[in-house]
Amino acid sequence: NAGVTQTPKFQVLKTGQSMTLQCAQDMNHEYMSWYRQDPGMGLRLIHYSVGAGITDQGEVPNGYNVSRSTTEDFPLRLLSAAPSQTSVYFCASSYSKLSQETQYFGPGTRLLVL
Amino acid sequence: AQSVTQLGSHVSVSEGALVLLRCNYSSSVPPYLFWYVQYPNQGLQLLLKYTSAATLVKGINGFEAEFKKSETSFHLTKPSAHMSDAAEYFCAVGGSARQLTFGSGTQLTVLP
């Protein structure tokens, strides 16, 4: 199993550009989520999904869209990038939506918005 | 509502010394508690978790944590630090919400 994979590893954008961060898992996990990590702030939840076709907002959803058309994939879209979205983005998955489940994290995408 | 406070954003210990990373939580329901570790330029991986079974939880790499309800704490310890333990450590709480709330992290430095 590859686990949770993310692409790209690093991206530079200009303000106003759009892009999609890809996330895939091959563990047949029901729950997937996106976090952003900023210095001194830990990880903050952006969006999450409890199954194909079902998504919901986390703590910091503004400026981001998600969809979940398959169990395996959970892309994160930045519609119009802003410097405040410069961060490291992590995708995670777990077997179920229950909060006691272990989450498995991808290696991250470093995004720089100029 | 749930929250996590990690005391000390940076902790330095000598190799072979005790490691103690502090975590206090707030939760309106019985919590699930986690410690994750992040090595440089990598994602997070689970060290250990408490899910209402034994209050003393043993994890990987010799780490353990004790759930103390009266103190709302879940401190992480390791008797003897190794150079390979240098990393950032995150405490997280899960409860009624379908999501985890993470602390701000503690960077552990191990001195030779």
Interface residues (C-beta under 8 A of the other chain):
Chain A: V4 Y31 S33 Y35 G40 M41 G42 L43 R44 L45 Y48 V50 D56 G58 F90 A92 K97 L98 S99 Q100 T102 Q103 F105 G106 P107 G108
Chain B: V4 S9 Y32 F34 Y36 N41 Q42 G43 L44 Q45 L46 K49 T51 F90 G94 G95 S96 A97 R98 Q99 L100 F102 G103 S104 G105
